[in-house]
Structures are given as structure tokens and as C-alpha cells.
Amino acid sequence: MTLALRYLGPRSDPTRGDFVRDQAAPLRQGQLIDVPTEGLTLGRSSHTSLQVASSRVARLHARIMPLGDALLVTDLGSTNGTQLHGVHASRGQLVAGDRLTLAEEFEFEVVDPEQEG
């Protein structure tokens, strides 16, 4: 099973999609993001896999790596933290249905693309 992330949007205005972008374009609310075998980095820096345009998010905020039938998220020392189901965590395992939030603002849901459709 290969898991992916669904971008749910910023909590303050979930209809706004221009806060987070991959290397090509801003993400839309509900858009699926594949997690490659080398993983993803999330943060404010243009050198991350997913760039988050917010001062609440660290330059290098978090890393997500595939781990068997799950994903492993690691907070990279950010000030405003990474939350799993609303609880601050420096590291944690994610499975389909779990929620991940960066800096208490930008929400993602872990999904199984094979079950999506």
C-alpha cells in the first residue's frame, strides 16, 4: 500500500490554496500529494518538496518518509510545531485517516489512493 497526503488547506481560510505549493504550482484544497520513496520535506524554503508561504512555518519544518504501510513524520525543530490529531509531536507514524497539521494552521490528511475512488 502506498499512502499519500490530501491537502485540506489552512484552518483560517480553507478555500485559499495559494499558501502551499509543490515544485509546479499552488496546491488546491483536496489535492492529493504522492509521497515518493525519498520522502517529502515541508517548510518555507524554496528548497523543500512542499513550500508553505507562512511565517508560522519554519524554513525546514518537517520531513515525511514512507515506512512500510505507513508514513513517518519528523518535526525538524520548528518553533510552532507539527501536530498529529491536534497533539504536538516531534515524530510519529501516520496511517490512512490520520491528520497532520503544520504550525497549528496547515492541515493534511493521510489517504490510501487505492481506496479513493
N, C-alpha and C positions, 0 to 999 in steps of 0.2 A: 504494500500500500504506500502510495506517495501522497503526502499531505501538502496542502497549500494554505495560503493566508487569504482571507477576504478582507478588503479594506472597508471598514464601516464608517470612517470619516471622523472628523474632530467632534468631540462632545458638544462644544459651544455652538457649532453650526454644521450638522451632519450633511447638509446639502452642498457645502463648499468642498470642492475636490482639488483645489489648487495648492493645498498645503503639502501634499506628499506626491513625489514623482519618482518614477523609475528612470532609467537612462534615456528613455524616449520621450515621455510626455507625462503630464499630471495624471494621477490615478483618479478614477471615478468611484463614487460610492458604490460598493457592491462588487468592484472589480477583483478578480482572482489573481493572486501573485504566486507563481511557482517558486518553490524553494529548491534551487539547484544542489547538486551533491557537494559543491564547495561552500554552500550556505549563503546567507544574506547578511549584510551589515545595514543598520539603520542609524540615521543621525542627520545633523545639519550640514555636514561636509558634502561637497560635490563628489567626493571620492567614495561615498557609500553606495550600496546597491539601491537603497531607497532613501532619497533625500527628503527630510522633513523641514519645511521652512517655518521654523518657530524658535524663538529664543528660549523657550522652555525645554527644548530638546538639546542634548549635548552634541558636540561635533561628531563623536563616535559614541552613540547611545547604547546600542545593543547588537548582539550577534545571534542569528538563528541558524542552527545546523540540523540536518536530518539525523535521526538517531533510531534506526530500525523502523518500527511502525509509529514513531513519534517524532517530535521536534524538540530540540534542546535550545532554550533561550538563556542567554547570559547578559546581564546588565554590565556594561563596560565602565562602571564607575560614575555614572551620570548623577547629577545633583538632584533632579526631580524624579528619578527612579523609573523602574519598569514594574508594572503590576500584572499579576495573574489573577483573574477573577476579582479585581479590586484590592488585592493584598500585595504590598511591596515584596519583591523577591529579587535576590541577586542572581539566582539561577533556578531554572525549573524545567520540567518536562511538560510538553503540551501534546494533547491528543485532540482528535476531531471534537468540535463543540466548545473547546476552551476559548476564553477571551484573553487577549493580550492588550495592554494599554501602555503607551509611552507617555511619561510626564503627566499622568492623570488626564490626558486630553485626547490622544490619537489612538483609536480603537481598531483592532483587528480580531477576526475570528478564525480559528483553525478549522479547515474543512478537508474532507476527502472528496476530491474532484470526481471520483468514480460514482459517488453517491449523489452528486449534484444534478441530476438531470434529465 
